């Protein structure tokens, strides 16, 4: 039989253990949160080995961008071509044969650059900007780029955030937002991409990047595709670290990626495709459902699809690319309301006047929320 004294001893021990675990979790979140949120070292070798588009038959331009805080980030530009290398042509080739084919395709592309018809074709096709998730680098998304580029005839622009792949620096929300702005400014001023309909595509953290870029460059973006994206890190982390009291988050968390600050700024007329994996074990389905509701609250367009997939394999489900292809055709390629030239010119002056205040407004909202949370402690 357990005595009262024994029960008190056990209770004290358990309480002490609970406090210790909570303290460790809180301390770990404070000191290592960026290392945990942005595991650029996963999979092994990701900071050195970045697969190239030409390895699977796509000519490309290797781009180096310098951000306003003097960080060099790497990017790929893959042009839409009238006669790309089809998947069937690659299927049975050896590694050496693929290299030889790649070299020939690069030579062809260099000739196409000077051909007016090739340039006009690229301008007539959408540009998909791929923002990657929190692990790996842009090279690990080259197979996704191939689907957009070859199967759907899109130009593709993709980058490795700072601290990822061969890009300089260390990742943080503030720094990655600067990277996104740098990429969008590059696209905006590019002689070909700047005249195309722009679609932002992102998985997980990449989806949060899409929402930021879409809210910041409203006049440029024709559509957004989100896959398995979270509502905010503030709402996601308690699901990953349930032992951490929620009231600690405003004090400890420096990274937020909060859709409440970005989604409402995206025009309600901008089409958004949301694809959710029913079996996502990391960003659980309620997170995507909350994003969907947030979009609906602002009267925004959204097409919702659920597939039998987890966090990392939703894009491997058979209906996935058919859904994206149909959406691209309906909302972007054949959308009579997507009139670029006039709309962009009308918004140019507005964008200039708002650009200086946007970042401050974003930070202001965040600080106000933190102060409010502290009052409640």
BAKOL-118414 format. One record per residue (C-alpha): z, x, y; residue in three letters. Coordinates in Angstrom, 3 decimals. Layout:
BEGIN
lumpa c3->Z, c1->X, c2->Y, r->ALA $
...
END
This chain:
BEGIN
lumpa c3->0.000, c1->0.000, c2->0.000, r->UNK $
lumpa c3->-0.898, c1->1.283, c2->3.459, r->UNK $
lumpa c3->2.106, c1->1.555, c2->5.765, r->UNK $
lumpa c3->2.094, c1->0.812, c2->9.473, r->UNK $
lumpa c3->2.602, c1->4.510, c2->10.185, r->UNK $
lumpa c3->-0.414, c1->5.460, c2->8.052, r->UNK $
lumpa c3->-2.576, c1->2.820, c2->9.705, r->UNK $
lumpa c3->-1.663, c1->4.134, c2->13.144, r->UNK $
lumpa c3->-2.485, c1->7.691, c2->12.091, r->UNK $
lumpa c3->-5.899, c1->6.637, c2->10.729, r->UNK $
lumpa c3->-6.628, c1->4.611, c2->13.862, r->UNK $
lumpa c3->-5.790, c1->7.587, c2->16.095, r->UNK $
lumpa c3->-8.016, c1->9.850, c2->13.982, r->UNK $
lumpa c3->-10.919, c1->7.411, c2->14.044, r->UNK $
lumpa c3->-10.542, c1->6.887, c2->17.774, r->UNK $
lumpa c3->-10.517, c1->10.630, c2->18.331, r->UNK $
lumpa c3->-13.615, c1->11.053, c2->16.180, r->UNK $
lumpa c3->-15.393, c1->8.264, c2->18.044, r->UNK $
lumpa c3->-14.576, c1->9.860, c2->21.394, r->UNK $
lumpa c3->-15.751, c1->13.246, c2->20.122, r->UNK $
lumpa c3->-19.054, c1->11.850, c2->18.848, r->UNK $
lumpa c3->-19.607, c1->9.956, c2->22.080, r->UNK $
lumpa c3->-18.763, c1->13.041, c2->24.144, r->UNK $
lumpa c3->-21.117, c1->15.198, c2->22.100, r->UNK $
lumpa c3->-23.886, c1->12.647, c2->22.404, r->UNK $
lumpa c3->-23.352, c1->12.365, c2->26.150, r->UNK $
lumpa c3->-23.212, c1->16.128, c2->26.598, r->UNK $
lumpa c3->-26.287, c1->16.599, c2->24.455, r->UNK $
lumpa c3->-28.196, c1->14.001, c2->26.434, r->UNK $
lumpa c3->-27.294, c1->15.667, c2->29.718, r->UNK $
lumpa c3->-28.091, c1->19.253, c2->28.723, r->UNK $
lumpa c3->-30.958, c1->18.784, c2->26.266, r->UNK $
lumpa c3->-32.599, c1->15.502, c2->27.234, r->UNK $
lumpa c3->-35.879, c1->17.057, c2->28.394, r->UNK $
lumpa c3->-36.052, c1->19.172, c2->25.264, r->UNK $
lumpa c3->-35.521, c1->16.038, c2->23.182, r->UNK $
lumpa c3->-37.741, c1->13.691, c2->25.188, r->UNK $
lumpa c3->-40.609, c1->16.174, c2->25.474, r->UNK $
lumpa c3->-40.829, c1->18.058, c2->22.132, r->UNK $
lumpa c3->-43.933, c1->20.029, c2->23.108, r->UNK $
lumpa c3->-43.166, c1->22.473, c2->20.267, r->UNK $
lumpa c3->-43.851, c1->19.780, c2->17.601, r->UNK $
lumpa c3->-45.776, c1->20.227, c2->15.378, r->UNK $
lumpa c3->-45.255, c1->23.951, c2->14.917, r->UNK $
lumpa c3->-47.727, c1->26.038, c2->16.892, r->UNK $
lumpa c3->-48.501, c1->23.286, c2->19.410, r->UNK $
lumpa c3->-47.911, c1->25.591, c2->22.377, r->UNK $
lumpa c3->-50.589, c1->28.013, c2->21.179, r->UNK $
lumpa c3->-53.063, c1->26.120, c2->19.018, r->UNK $
lumpa c3->-55.095, c1->23.447, c2->20.802, r->UNK $
lumpa c3->-58.031, c1->22.020, c2->18.794, r->UNK $
lumpa c3->-61.312, c1->21.851, c2->20.734, r->UNK $
lumpa c3->-63.791, c1->18.944, c2->20.885, r->UNK $
lumpa c3->-66.677, c1->21.156, c2->19.787, r->UNK $
lumpa c3->-64.948, c1->21.663, c2->16.428, r->UNK $
lumpa c3->-65.989, c1->18.112, c2->15.574, r->UNK $
lumpa c3->-69.368, c1->18.167, c2->17.259, r->UNK $
lumpa c3->-68.591, c1->17.180, c2->20.860, r->UNK $
lumpa c3->-69.763, c1->19.440, c2->23.713, r->UNK $
lumpa c3->-67.142, c1->19.658, c2->26.441, r->UNK $
lumpa c3->-66.034, c1->21.369, c2->29.600, r->UNK $
lumpa c3->-62.780, c1->23.312, c2->29.554, r->UNK $
lumpa c3->-61.055, c1->22.413, c2->32.826, r->UNK $
lumpa c3->-58.120, c1->24.116, c2->34.538, r->UNK $
lumpa c3->-56.391, c1->22.100, c2->37.247, r->UNK $
lumpa c3->-53.844, c1->23.456, c2->39.737, r->UNK $
lumpa c3->-51.196, c1->20.955, c2->40.803, r->UNK $
lumpa c3->-49.712, c1->20.734, c2->44.274, r->UNK $
lumpa c3->-46.641, c1->22.630, c2->43.033, r->UNK $
lumpa c3->-48.906, c1->25.455, c2->41.783, r->UNK $
lumpa c3->-48.762, c1->24.726, c2->38.043, r->UNK $
lumpa c3->-51.964, c1->25.269, c2->36.056, r->UNK $
lumpa c3->-52.676, c1->22.527, c2->33.527, r->UNK $
lumpa c3->-55.487, c1->22.417, c2->30.979, r->UNK $
lumpa c3->-57.901, c1->19.547, c2->30.402, r->UNK $
lumpa c3->-61.064, c1->18.629, c2->28.501, r->UNK $
lumpa c3->-64.026, c1->16.722, c2->29.906, r->UNK $
lumpa c3->-66.279, c1->15.250, c2->27.217, r->UNK $
lumpa c3->-69.457, c1->13.611, c2->28.592, r->UNK $
lumpa c3->-71.084, c1->10.495, c2->27.194, r->UNK $
lumpa c3->-74.426, c1->11.450, c2->25.608, r->UNK $
lumpa c3->-77.367, c1->9.365, c2->24.491, r->UNK $
lumpa c3->-77.682, c1->11.198, c2->21.167, r->UNK $
lumpa c3->-74.256, c1->12.485, c2->20.080, r->UNK $
lumpa c3->-73.546, c1->14.012, c2->16.680, r->UNK $
lumpa c3->-72.659, c1->11.149, c2->14.360, r->UNK $
lumpa c3->-69.695, c1->11.269, c2->11.990, r->UNK $
lumpa c3->-72.001, c1->11.162, c2->8.960, r->UNK $
lumpa c3->-73.592, c1->14.426, c2->10.098, r->UNK $
lumpa c3->-70.211, c1->16.186, c2->9.997, r->UNK $
lumpa c3->-68.740, c1->14.709, c2->6.843, r->UNK $
lumpa c3->-70.058, c1->17.222, c2->4.280, r->UNK $
lumpa c3->-70.330, c1->20.337, c2->6.461, r->UNK $
lumpa c3->-68.320, c1->23.484, c2->5.835, r->UNK $
lumpa c3->-66.228, c1->24.999, c2->8.632, r->UNK $
lumpa c3->-68.938, c1->27.600, c2->9.316, r->UNK $
lumpa c3->-71.664, c1->24.947, c2->9.386, r->UNK $
lumpa c3->-69.634, c1->22.918, c2->11.872, r->UNK $
lumpa c3->-69.305, c1->25.968, c2->14.101, r->UNK $
lumpa c3->-73.063, c1->26.529, c2->13.981, r->UNK $
lumpa c3->-73.740, c1->22.873, c2->14.751, r->UNK $
lumpa c3->-71.259, c1->23.007, c2->17.603, r->UNK $
lumpa c3->-72.989, c1->26.022, c2->19.149, r->UNK $
lumpa c3->-76.362, c1->24.217, c2->19.023, r->UNK $
lumpa c3->-74.884, c1->21.079, c2->20.575, r->UNK $
lumpa c3->-73.364, c1->23.104, c2->23.417, r->UNK $
lumpa c3->-76.809, c1->24.582, c2->24.138, r->UNK $
lumpa c3->-78.358, c1->21.105, c2->24.138, r->UNK $
lumpa c3->-75.684, c1->19.808, c2->26.477, r->UNK $
lumpa c3->-76.220, c1->22.659, c2->28.939, r->UNK $
lumpa c3->-79.859, c1->21.596, c2->29.121, r->UNK $
lumpa c3->-78.878, c1->17.922, c2->29.520, r->UNK $
lumpa c3->-76.712, c1->18.738, c2->32.546, r->UNK $
lumpa c3->-79.867, c1->19.319, c2->34.569, r->UNK $
lumpa c3->-81.586, c1->16.162, c2->33.333, r->UNK $
lumpa c3->-81.331, c1->13.226, c2->35.718, r->UNK $
lumpa c3->-81.583, c1->10.653, c2->32.907, r->UNK $
lumpa c3->-78.633, c1->12.228, c2->31.076, r->UNK $
lumpa c3->-76.568, c1->12.220, c2->34.262, r->UNK $
lumpa c3->-77.411, c1->8.600, c2->35.001, r->UNK $
lumpa c3->-76.512, c1->7.636, c2->31.441, r->UNK $
lumpa c3->-73.082, c1->9.270, c2->31.765, r->UNK $
lumpa c3->-72.549, c1->7.488, c2->35.089, r->UNK $
lumpa c3->-73.426, c1->4.155, c2->33.507, r->UNK $
lumpa c3->-70.757, c1->4.504, c2->30.807, r->UNK $
lumpa c3->-66.980, c1->4.015, c2->31.174, r->UNK $
lumpa c3->-64.648, c1->6.991, c2->31.365, r->UNK $
lumpa c3->-61.560, c1->6.871, c2->29.148, r->UNK $
lumpa c3->-58.634, c1->8.985, c2->30.343, r->UNK $
lumpa c3->-56.368, c1->9.871, c2->27.411, r->UNK $
lumpa c3->-52.702, c1->10.540, c2->28.209, r->UNK $
lumpa c3->-50.985, c1->11.899, c2->25.106, r->UNK $
lumpa c3->-47.593, c1->11.019, c2->23.626, r->UNK $
lumpa c3->-44.485, c1->13.182, c2->23.860, r->UNK $
lumpa c3->-45.298, c1->15.544, c2->20.965, r->UNK $
lumpa c3->-48.296, c1->17.776, c2->20.300, r->UNK $
lumpa c3->-51.022, c1->18.437, c2->22.878, r->UNK $
lumpa c3->-54.365, c1->17.036, c2->23.971, r->UNK $
lumpa c3->-56.157, c1->18.814, c2->21.108, r->UNK $
lumpa c3->-54.324, c1->16.680, c2->18.568, r->UNK $
lumpa c3->-55.977, c1->13.630, c2->20.190, r->UNK $
lumpa c3->-59.534, c1->14.987, c2->19.890, r->UNK $
lumpa c3->-60.251, c1->12.639, c2->16.915, r->UNK $
lumpa c3->-59.313, c1->9.705, c2->19.186, r->UNK $
lumpa c3->-61.601, c1->11.124, c2->21.857, r->UNK $
lumpa c3->-64.417, c1->11.243, c2->19.328, r->UNK $
lumpa c3->-64.025, c1->7.533, c2->18.574, r->UNK $
lumpa c3->-64.292, c1->6.690, c2->22.273, r->UNK $
lumpa c3->-67.069, c1->9.205, c2->22.962, r->UNK $
lumpa c3->-69.349, c1->8.782, c2->19.942, r->UNK $
lumpa c3->-68.635, c1->5.299, c2->18.605, r->UNK $
lumpa c3->-68.189, c1->3.580, c2->21.986, r->UNK $
lumpa c3->-70.314, c1->5.767, c2->24.269, r->UNK $
lumpa c3->-67.577, c1->6.687, c2->26.755, r->UNK $
lumpa c3->-66.975, c1->9.772, c2->28.833, r->UNK $
lumpa c3->-63.541, c1->11.154, c2->27.975, r->UNK $
lumpa c3->-61.096, c1->13.092, c2->30.130, r->UNK $
lumpa c3->-57.871, c1->14.334, c2->28.555, r->UNK $
lumpa c3->-55.160, c1->16.793, c2->29.559, r->UNK $
lumpa c3->-52.095, c1->18.567, c2->28.263, r->UNK $
lumpa c3->-49.101, c1->17.867, c2->30.498, r->UNK $
lumpa c3->-47.220, c1->20.813, c2->31.951, r->UNK $
lumpa c3->-45.297, c1->22.608, c2->29.224, r->UNK $
lumpa c3->-47.663, c1->21.288, c2->26.541, r->UNK $
lumpa c3->-50.421, c1->23.173, c2->24.765, r->UNK $
lumpa c3->-51.814, c1->25.917, c2->27.001, r->UNK $
lumpa c3->-50.618, c1->24.330, c2->30.244, r->UNK $
lumpa c3->-48.039, c1->26.163, c2->32.320, r->UNK $
lumpa c3->-44.612, c1->24.932, c2->33.359, r->UNK $
lumpa c3->-41.921, c1->22.770, c2->31.804, r->UNK $
lumpa c3->-42.183, c1->19.018, c2->31.295, r->UNK $
lumpa c3->-40.201, c1->16.469, c2->33.285, r->UNK $
lumpa c3->-40.932, c1->12.991, c2->34.567, r->UNK $
lumpa c3->-41.341, c1->14.259, c2->38.119, r->UNK $
lumpa c3->-43.612, c1->17.109, c2->37.013, r->UNK $
lumpa c3->-45.764, c1->15.011, c2->34.691, r->UNK $
lumpa c3->-46.260, c1->12.455, c2->37.458, r->UNK $
lumpa c3->-47.671, c1->15.300, c2->39.575, r->UNK $
lumpa c3->-49.960, c1->16.255, c2->36.664, r->UNK $
lumpa c3->-51.213, c1->12.672, c2->36.431, r->UNK $
lumpa c3->-51.932, c1->12.557, c2->40.150, r->UNK $
lumpa c3->-53.783, c1->15.885, c2->39.925, r->UNK $
lumpa c3->-55.934, c1->14.598, c2->37.066, r->UNK $
lumpa c3->-56.730, c1->11.341, c2->38.867, r->UNK $
lumpa c3->-57.679, c1->13.172, c2->42.065, r->UNK $
lumpa c3->-59.996, c1->15.426, c2->40.043, r->UNK $
lumpa c3->-61.662, c1->12.404, c2->38.424, r->UNK $
lumpa c3->-61.917, c1->10.617, c2->41.765, r->UNK $
lumpa c3->-63.825, c1->13.508, c2->43.345, r->UNK $
lumpa c3->-65.951, c1->14.362, c2->40.287, r->UNK $
lumpa c3->-69.691, c1->13.765, c2->40.905, r->UNK $
lumpa c3->-70.111, c1->11.859, c2->37.619, r->UNK $
lumpa c3->-66.694, c1->10.553, c2->36.563, r->UNK $
lumpa c3->-65.942, c1->9.408, c2->40.097, r->UNK $
lumpa c3->-68.774, c1->6.871, c2->39.852, r->UNK $
lumpa c3->-67.741, c1->5.405, c2->36.501, r->UNK $
lumpa c3->-65.456, c1->2.560, c2->35.434, r->UNK $
lumpa c3->-62.116, c1->4.106, c2->34.544, r->UNK $
lumpa c3->-59.983, c1->3.090, c2->31.546, r->UNK $
lumpa c3->-56.549, c1->4.608, c2->30.962, r->UNK $
lumpa c3->-55.436, c1->4.970, c2->27.336, r->UNK $
lumpa c3->-51.997, c1->6.025, c2->26.145, r->UNK $
lumpa c3->-49.707, c1->5.938, c2->23.132, r->UNK $
lumpa c3->-45.915, c1->5.901, c2->23.559, r->UNK $
lumpa c3->-45.121, c1->8.228, c2->26.501, r->UNK $
lumpa c3->-48.855, c1->8.237, c2->27.220, r->UNK $
lumpa c3->-48.601, c1->4.500, c2->27.852, r->UNK $
lumpa c3->-45.872, c1->5.084, c2->30.429, r->UNK $
lumpa c3->-48.192, c1->7.670, c2->32.017, r->UNK $
lumpa c3->-50.958, c1->5.055, c2->32.120, r->UNK $
lumpa c3->-48.697, c1->2.619, c2->33.943, r->UNK $
lumpa c3->-47.758, c1->5.218, c2->36.543, r->UNK $
lumpa c3->-51.367, c1->6.319, c2->37.108, r->UNK $
lumpa c3->-52.540, c1->2.705, c2->37.125, r->UNK $
lumpa c3->-49.972, c1->1.745, c2->39.756, r->UNK $
lumpa c3->-50.704, c1->4.823, c2->41.852, r->UNK $
lumpa c3->-54.532, c1->4.604, c2->41.714, r->UNK $
lumpa c3->-55.086, c1->0.887, c2->41.695, r->UNK $
lumpa c3->-58.539, c1->1.067, c2->43.263, r->UNK $
lumpa c3->-59.848, c1->3.467, c2->40.622, r->UNK $
lumpa c3->-58.653, c1->1.852, c2->37.411, r->UNK $
lumpa c3->-60.786, c1->-0.811, c2->35.724, r->UNK $
lumpa c3->-58.537, c1->-1.293, c2->32.677, r->UNK $
lumpa c3->-55.567, c1->0.022, c2->30.669, r->UNK $
lumpa c3->-54.910, c1->0.311, c2->26.926, r->UNK $
lumpa c3->-51.271, c1->0.657, c2->25.829, r->UNK $
lumpa c3->-50.153, c1->1.374, c2->22.276, r->UNK $
lumpa c3->-46.522, c1->1.386, c2->21.094, r->UNK $
lumpa c3->-45.163, c1->2.019, c2->24.574, r->UNK $
lumpa c3->-41.537, c1->1.564, c2->25.657, r->UNK $
lumpa c3->-40.255, c1->-0.555, c2->28.531, r->UNK $
lumpa c3->-38.097, c1->2.302, c2->29.861, r->UNK $
lumpa c3->-36.117, c1->5.214, c2->28.500, r->UNK $
lumpa c3->-32.983, c1->3.460, c2->29.732, r->UNK $
lumpa c3->-33.679, c1->0.604, c2->27.319, r->UNK $
lumpa c3->-35.008, c1->2.827, c2->24.515, r->UNK $
lumpa c3->-32.315, c1->5.502, c2->24.270, r->UNK $
lumpa c3->-29.460, c1->3.128, c2->23.273, r->UNK $
lumpa c3->-31.590, c1->2.190, c2->20.247, r->UNK $
lumpa c3->-31.973, c1->5.857, c2->19.303, r->UNK $
lumpa c3->-28.389, c1->6.852, c2->20.220, r->UNK $
lumpa c3->-26.352, c1->3.666, c2->19.643, r->UNK $
lumpa c3->-23.072, c1->5.587, c2->19.845, r->UNK $
lumpa c3->-23.735, c1->6.366, c2->23.522, r->UNK $
lumpa c3->-22.166, c1->3.755, c2->25.873, r->UNK $
lumpa c3->-24.806, c1->2.160, c2->28.074, r->UNK $
lumpa c3->-22.793, c1->2.707, c2->31.241, r->UNK $
lumpa c3->-23.249, c1->6.477, c2->30.751, r->UNK $
lumpa c3->-27.023, c1->6.285, c2->31.118, r->UNK $
lumpa c3->-27.312, c1->5.932, c2->34.924, r->UNK $
lumpa c3->-25.079, c1->8.990, c2->35.256, r->UNK $
lumpa c3->-26.609, c1->11.189, c2->32.551, r->UNK $
lumpa c3->-30.262, c1->10.218, c2->32.366, r->UNK $
lumpa c3->-32.675, c1->12.106, c2->34.615, r->UNK $
lumpa c3->-35.827, c1->10.789, c2->32.918, r->UNK $
lumpa c3->-36.583, c1->7.079, c2->33.290, r->UNK $
lumpa c3->-40.267, c1->6.127, c2->32.924, r->UNK $
lumpa c3->-39.329, c1->2.604, c2->33.935, r->UNK $
lumpa c3->-42.144, c1->0.039, c2->33.757, r->UNK $
lumpa c3->-40.237, c1->-2.215, c2->36.157, r->UNK $
lumpa c3->-41.270, c1->0.225, c2->38.909, r->UNK $
lumpa c3->-44.926, c1->0.541, c2->37.906, r->UNK $
lumpa c3->-46.198, c1->-2.571, c2->36.132, r->UNK $
lumpa c3->-45.689, c1->-4.904, c2->39.152, r->UNK $
lumpa c3->-47.836, c1->-2.600, c2->41.298, r->UNK $
lumpa c3->-50.870, c1->-2.900, c2->39.004, r->UNK $
lumpa c3->-53.218, c1->-5.647, c2->40.265, r->UNK $
lumpa c3->-53.000, c1->-8.853, c2->38.256, r->UNK $
lumpa c3->-56.788, c1->-8.734, c2->37.867, r->UNK $
lumpa c3->-56.718, c1->-5.371, c2->36.052, r->UNK $
lumpa c3->-57.214, c1->-6.117, c2->32.339, r->UNK $
lumpa c3->-54.616, c1->-4.600, c2->30.013, r->UNK $
lumpa c3->-54.895, c1->-4.372, c2->26.230, r->UNK $
lumpa c3->-51.576, c1->-3.993, c2->24.387, r->UNK $
lumpa c3->-51.600, c1->-2.950, c2->20.731, r->UNK $
lumpa c3->-48.239, c1->-3.019, c2->18.933, r->UNK $
lumpa c3->-47.379, c1->-1.679, c2->15.488, r->UNK $
lumpa c3->-45.219, c1->-4.252, c2->13.695, r->UNK $
lumpa c3->-43.503, c1->-1.484, c2->11.718, r->UNK $
lumpa c3->-42.890, c1->0.935, c2->14.572, r->UNK $
lumpa c3->-39.629, c1->2.641, c2->13.650, r->UNK $
lumpa c3->-39.189, c1->4.537, c2->16.936, r->UNK $
lumpa c3->-40.393, c1->2.268, c2->19.732, r->UNK $
lumpa c3->-39.455, c1->-0.991, c2->18.077, r->UNK $
lumpa c3->-41.646, c1->-4.083, c2->18.679, r->UNK $
lumpa c3->-39.244, c1->-5.720, c2->21.200, r->UNK $
lumpa c3->-40.049, c1->-2.881, c2->23.607, r->UNK $
lumpa c3->-43.757, c1->-3.769, c2->23.661, r->UNK $
lumpa c3->-42.937, c1->-7.474, c2->23.782, r->UNK $
lumpa c3->-40.798, c1->-6.810, c2->26.866, r->UNK $
lumpa c3->-43.749, c1->-5.017, c2->28.468, r->UNK $
lumpa c3->-45.926, c1->-8.014, c2->27.716, r->UNK $
lumpa c3->-43.403, c1->-10.365, c2->29.338, r->UNK $
lumpa c3->-43.084, c1->-8.082, c2->32.362, r->UNK $
lumpa c3->-46.854, c1->-8.224, c2->32.828, r->UNK $
lumpa c3->-46.829, c1->-12.013, c2->32.465, r->UNK $
lumpa c3->-44.042, c1->-12.344, c2->35.051, r->UNK $
lumpa c3->-46.386, c1->-10.767, c2->37.578, r->UNK $
lumpa c3->-49.261, c1->-13.055, c2->36.615, r->UNK $
lumpa c3->-51.265, c1->-10.195, c2->35.175, r->UNK $
lumpa c3->-54.055, c1->-10.171, c2->32.619, r->UNK $
lumpa c3->-53.090, c1->-8.989, c2->29.143, r->UNK $
lumpa c3->-54.645, c1->-9.125, c2->25.701, r->UNK $
lumpa c3->-52.054, c1->-8.793, c2->22.931, r->UNK $
lumpa c3->-52.674, c1->-7.518, c2->19.396, r->UNK $
lumpa c3->-50.195, c1->-6.720, c2->16.609, r->UNK $
lumpa c3->-51.176, c1->-4.562, c2->13.635, r->UNK $
lumpa c3->-49.481, c1->-3.457, c2->10.424, r->UNK $
lumpa c3->-48.653, c1->0.046, c2->11.573, r->UNK $
lumpa c3->-45.808, c1->2.373, c2->12.443, r->UNK $
lumpa c3->-45.305, c1->4.509, c2->15.532, r->UNK $
lumpa c3->-47.827, c1->7.168, c2->14.538, r->UNK $
lumpa c3->-50.333, c1->5.325, c2->12.365, r->UNK $
lumpa c3->-51.157, c1->2.125, c2->14.239, r->UNK $
lumpa c3->-54.423, c1->3.732, c2->15.327, r->UNK $
lumpa c3->-55.327, c1->4.221, c2->11.645, r->UNK $
lumpa c3->-55.219, c1->0.512, c2->10.842, r->UNK $
lumpa c3->-58.696, c1->-0.889, c2->9.997, r->UNK $
lumpa c3->-58.925, c1->-3.474, c2->12.837, r->UNK $
lumpa c3->-57.828, c1->-0.992, c2->15.538, r->UNK $
lumpa c3->-61.150, c1->0.353, c2->16.807, r->UNK $
lumpa c3->-62.881, c1->-2.995, c2->16.465, r->UNK $
lumpa c3->-60.249, c1->-4.501, c2->18.766, r->UNK $
lumpa c3->-60.739, c1->-1.713, c2->21.304, r->UNK $
lumpa c3->-64.535, c1->-1.946, c2->21.086, r->UNK $
lumpa c3->-64.531, c1->-5.697, c2->21.672, r->UNK $
lumpa c3->-62.139, c1->-5.341, c2->24.600, r->UNK $
lumpa c3->-64.224, c1->-2.569, c2->26.189, r->UNK $
lumpa c3->-67.355, c1->-4.692, c2->25.948, r->UNK $
lumpa c3->-65.730, c1->-7.874, c2->27.246, r->UNK $
lumpa c3->-63.503, c1->-6.504, c2->29.981, r->UNK $
lumpa c3->-65.133, c1->-3.258, c2->31.117, r->UNK $
lumpa c3->-68.774, c1->-2.761, c2->30.132, r->UNK $
lumpa c3->-70.000, c1->-6.349, c2->30.506, r->UNK $
lumpa c3->-67.488, c1->-7.553, c2->33.077, r->UNK $
lumpa c3->-69.432, c1->-8.947, c2->36.080, r->UNK $
lumpa c3->-66.269, c1->-8.877, c2->38.207, r->UNK $
lumpa c3->-65.937, c1->-5.099, c2->37.887, r->UNK $
lumpa c3->-67.855, c1->-4.120, c2->41.003, r->UNK $
lumpa c3->-66.911, c1->-0.538, c2->41.750, r->UNK $
lumpa c3->-68.587, c1->0.601, c2->44.941, r->UNK $
lumpa c3->-67.603, c1->-2.096, c2->47.405, r->UNK $
lumpa c3->-64.058, c1->-2.502, c2->46.101, r->UNK $
lumpa c3->-63.326, c1->1.221, c2->46.183, r->UNK $
lumpa c3->-64.620, c1->1.611, c2->49.701, r->UNK $
lumpa c3->-62.496, c1->-1.306, c2->50.910, r->UNK $
lumpa c3->-59.425, c1->0.189, c2->49.258, r->UNK $
lumpa c3->-59.960, c1->3.792, c2->50.325, r->UNK $
lumpa c3->-58.264, c1->3.471, c2->53.714, r->UNK $
lumpa c3->-55.446, c1->1.396, c2->52.212, r->UNK $
lumpa c3->-54.863, c1->4.067, c2->49.548, r->UNK $
lumpa c3->-54.669, c1->6.794, c2->52.165, r->UNK $
lumpa c3->-52.093, c1->4.904, c2->54.206, r->UNK $
lumpa c3->-49.956, c1->4.073, c2->51.165, r->UNK $
lumpa c3->-50.157, c1->7.377, c2->49.286, r->UNK $
lumpa c3->-47.576, c1->9.146, c2->51.399, r->UNK $
lumpa c3->-45.002, c1->6.379, c2->51.042, r->UNK $
lumpa c3->-45.483, c1->5.480, c2->47.365, r->UNK $
lumpa c3->-43.536, c1->8.353, c2->45.856, r->UNK $
lumpa c3->-40.654, c1->7.812, c2->48.266, r->UNK $
lumpa c3->-40.562, c1->4.105, c2->47.443, r->UNK $
lumpa c3->-40.511, c1->4.885, c2->43.743, r->UNK $
lumpa c3->-37.575, c1->7.255, c2->44.164, r->UNK $
lumpa c3->-35.810, c1->4.839, c2->46.512, r->UNK $
lumpa c3->-35.775, c1->2.054, c2->43.957, r->UNK $
lumpa c3->-34.466, c1->4.417, c2->41.301, r->UNK $
lumpa c3->-31.674, c1->5.735, c2->43.515, r->UNK $
lumpa c3->-30.636, c1->2.247, c2->44.543, r->UNK $
lumpa c3->-30.348, c1->1.215, c2->40.922, r->UNK $
lumpa c3->-28.253, c1->4.264, c2->40.096, r->UNK $
lumpa c3->-25.913, c1->3.567, c2->43.020, r->UNK $
lumpa c3->-25.607, c1->-0.041, c2->41.939, r->UNK $
lumpa c3->-24.785, c1->1.021, c2->38.395, r->UNK $
lumpa c3->-22.110, c1->3.409, c2->39.668, r->UNK $
lumpa c3->-20.480, c1->0.566, c2->41.611, r->UNK $
lumpa c3->-20.133, c1->-1.357, c2->38.351, r->UNK $
lumpa c3->-18.336, c1->1.501, c2->36.544, r->UNK $
END
